[in-house]
């Protein structure tokens, strides 16, 4: 109706999308570190995952 003000609340989605606190002090240069290190199991797992995805991303593989 005329003359009434309606309040609405808007949530900030960036609160959910911000990096976790554990990354708060991490330098920007430390993100997206694609260097190879056979002694780092996490880097090796990421390397294998991407290699497998790109190797098998073909029509022939799907057939």
N, C-alpha and C positions, 0 to 999 in steps of 0.2 A: 504494500500500500504506500501511497504518497506520504512523505515526511518521515518515514522510518528508515533507519540505517541498519543494514545487515552486516555483521562481522563474519569473516571467513578466515580460516587458518590455512596457510599453505606450508606444506612440509618441504624442507630443503633436501632433495635427493642426494646432494653431494655429501651429506653426513654419512650416507650408506656407501658411497662410492670412493671416499677418500682412502688412501693407503692406511693400513693398520699402524698402530703406534710403534710397532717394532721397526718400521721403516722410516720413522720420523727424522732420524739423524743421518740417513743414508744420502750420500752425495748423488747428484743426478748422473754423474759419470759412472756410477756403480750399477745403475739399472741397465737392462738390456746388454749385459756383458756376454758376448758370444764367443769369448776365447775358449780354446779347447784345453782340457785338462783331464787326462785319462785317470788321474787320481781323485777326481771329484765325481762321486756317483750321481749327483744331481745333474751336473752338466752332461755327463754321458747319457743319462736317461733322456734328457731334453734333445740331445743330438740324435739319438736313436729314434725317438718319436717323430721328429721332423723328417729324418731320412726316410723312415717307413711311410709316412704320409705322402711325401712327394714322389717316392719311388712307385707307390701303388695308386697314384692319382691318374690313372689312364683308363681309357675305355676298354682296352684289352684285359686289364686286370679285373674289371667289373664283370666282364663276360665270363 
